[in-house]
Amino acid sequence: MDQPSGRSFMQVLCEKYSPENFPYRRGPGMGVHVPATPQGSPMKDRLNLPSVLVLNSCGITCAGDENEIAAFCAHVSELDLSDNKLEDWHEVNKIVSNVPHLEFLNLSSNPLSLSVLERSCAGSFAGVRKLVLNNSKTSWETVHTILQELPDLEELFLCLNDYETVSCSPVCCQSLKLLHITDNNLQDWTEIRKLGIMFPSLDTLILANNNLTTIEESEDSLARLFPNLRSINLHKSGLHCWEDIDKLNSFPKLEEVKLLGIPLLQSYTTEERRKLLIARLPSIIKLNGSIVADGEREDSERFFIRYYMEFPEEAVPFRYHELVTKYGKLEPLAVVDLRPQSSAKVEVHFQDKVEEMSIRLDQTVAELKKHLKTVVQLSTSNMLLFYLDQEAPFGPEEMKYSSRALHSFGIRDGDKIYVEPRMK
């Protein structure tokens, strides 16, 4: 059911965390009881608030009484206001400025692009370390204002904001470690490089579901732009060239890569994708969420050598020569057909006659006897069969069980089957 419009933060807070909906539980981390004071609200002795407040999808449009917010939320460290109807940064400021210990703030899916964030308002965010602005259509100008006022910001989420370009901030944000900017429309590497300029301390860059087509940057420049990048997510990007994968080696601290769903890998099998990526990225310790063990790396690098050994010289990547120096030139793996043999050419001996026959190995001993009736002129009930493996040292083996399949004897080309009449 849709929430009514025009509800305040304080109104929703009182409703959700009333004793009827959120009974007070004693114990560490379970809740905080705020007692009433003579001048306080009569609601004070009836609210028990945890340090993590989740007020998403509640139809909130405004803050409400700021004194009430300050009285109840002095201990709150995390606040989820996603999917509400906040469209005025001044109302957000009224809430945040009265939550002095706030470190995590989620404002996703609020129509905040409809107002301008002034620096005086942004100052109330100063203590926030993790800020989520997904699907808020927040402008880059607003992002810049926030960055200038949040000296301790470590994680920023800007997904689903329809960004086609990146606007550089006049001031670098030295504190940011993680940028989550998935599901936008960033196609040109010239836009991505701006992120390195703005966030020189970036540890994790999540670019999934952007149609980035290539990494147009020199190796030296990549190292300067992203000197601390440890993890990059390029899931479902538009990369279609192995040279772009090789350029990931230019990030000096890169350890983790995610590369599923890119055009480059569509024509390869799952095994080929993983092994070829591991072999090309010698420094990574985790690929697509899975640890790369030492044994898997060696297997992948040897696979890489064998994969490219038949390619013409001009088509062989430089990494091939590096790995040949490491392992030497490897012999191609022998192709072994593990499928069971379906037939065999054998010698059938009966009395003084020898006849070469091709027999199906999926049939039983009883079926073979029926097949031999016309050859040896004996009834199946009067027929004894003996199998001689040409390499066996123990002599013939009687084929005494009628239901036994011929392939279970290990019959091969050149083996012998002896037929004798049953003695009466």
Secondary structure, DSSP 8 states (H G I E B T S, - for coil): ----SSEEHHHHHHHHTSTTTS----STTT-EE----TTS-TTGGG-EE-SEEE-TTS-EEE---HHHHHHH-TT--EEE-TTS----HHHHHHHHTT-TT--EEE-TT--GGGS---HHHHGGGTT-SEEE-TTS---HHHHHHHHHH-TT--EEE-TTS--SS----SS--TT--EEE--SS----HHHHHHHHHH-TT--EEE-TT---------HHHHHHH-TT--EEE-TT-----HHHHHHGGGSTT--EEE-TT-GGGTTS-HHHHHHHHHHH-TT-SEETTEE--HHHHHHHHHHHHHHHTTS-GGGS-HHHHHHHHHH-----------S---EEEEEEEETTEEEEEEEETTSBHHHHHHHHHHHHT--GGGEEEEEE-TT-SS--EE---TT-BGGGGT--TT-EEEEEE---
